[in-house]
Amino acid sequence: RIVYRSAALAPAADFREVLGQADVVMLHAARAAKHFAALCDEAAVSRQDICIAAFSQIIANSAGEGWASAVVAPQPNDTALLSQVQRHFTTVTRDP
């Protein structure tokens, strides 16, 4: 049995700036996805500017809608998630 504990923390003072520099935000749990979405909404950070990557579709759904894109791992592990993120960023067409 895998057991872990998580705690919701307040965002860092530079939360908005850090997100502005991030290419992707990786989400490993539904509770974390909900918390992250709430933090973005509270800080008035546009979801349309953020790509999320999740261990499962359930986790991605927990983050809600409106993200620039959502990448979902085919299996719930870091290797699969990182591979999907790499695939996404090497195949996505971006405006210059």
C-alpha positions in Angstrom: 0.0 0.0 0.0 1.3 3.4 -1.0 0.6 6.1 1.6 1.5 9.7 1.4 0.4 13.0 3.0 0.0 16.3 1.3 -0.7 19.7 2.7 -2.1 22.8 0.8 0.4 25.6 1.1 0.0 29.3 0.4 1.7 30.4 -2.8 5.0 32.1 -2.8 5.0 35.9 -3.0 6.3 35.6 -6.6 3.7 33.0 -7.7 2.5 35.0 -10.7 6.1 35.7 -11.9 7.2 32.1 -11.6 4.1 30.9 -13.5 4.9 33.4 -16.2 8.3 31.7 -16.7 7.0 28.1 -16.6 6.4 26.1 -19.7 4.3 23.5 -17.9 2.9 22.8 -14.5 2.9 19.1 -13.5 0.1 17.8 -11.4 0.3 14.5 -9.6 -3.0 14.4 -7.6 -6.6 15.6 -8.0 -6.4 17.5 -4.7 -3.2 19.3 -5.9 -4.9 20.1 -9.3 -7.9 21.7 -7.6 -5.7 23.7 -5.2 -3.5 24.9 -8.1 -6.5 26.0 -10.1 -7.9 27.9 -7.1 -4.5 29.6 -6.5 -4.5 30.7 -10.2 -8.0 32.0 -9.9 -7.3 33.9 -6.6 -4.2 35.5 -8.1 -6.0 36.4 -11.3 -3.6 34.3 -13.4 -5.0 33.5 -16.8 -5.4 29.7 -17.3 -5.1 30.3 -21.0 -1.4 31.0 -20.6 -0.6 27.8 -18.7 -0.1 24.2 -19.9 -0.8 21.6 -17.3 0.4 18.0 -17.3 -1.3 15.3 -15.2 -0.8 11.7 -14.2 -4.4 10.9 -15.3 -7.4 12.3 -17.0 -9.2 12.5 -13.6 -6.4 14.7 -12.3 -6.5 16.9 -15.4 -10.3 17.2 -15.0 -9.9 18.2 -11.4 -7.9 21.2 -12.5 -11.0 22.4 -14.5 -11.1 23.9 -17.9 -9.6 26.8 -19.7 -5.9 25.9 -19.7 -3.7 26.6 -22.8 -3.3 22.8 -23.1 -3.5 19.7 -20.9 -1.1 16.8 -21.3 -2.1 13.4 -19.8 0.3 10.6 -19.1 -0.7 7.2 -20.6 0.5 5.6 -17.3 0.6 7.3 -13.9 4.4 7.7 -13.5 6.9 10.4 -14.0 8.6 8.7 -17.0 5.4 8.5 -18.9 4.4 12.0 -18.0 7.7 13.5 -19.0 7.6 11.6 -22.3 4.1 13.0 -23.0 5.3 16.5 -22.1 8.3 16.2 -24.4 6.1 14.9 -27.2 3.6 17.7 -26.7 6.2 20.5 -26.9 8.0 19.0 -29.9 4.9 18.5 -31.9 2.8 21.5 -30.9 2.8 24.3 -33.5 3.4 27.6 -31.8 3.1 31.1 -33.2 6.5 32.8 -33.3 
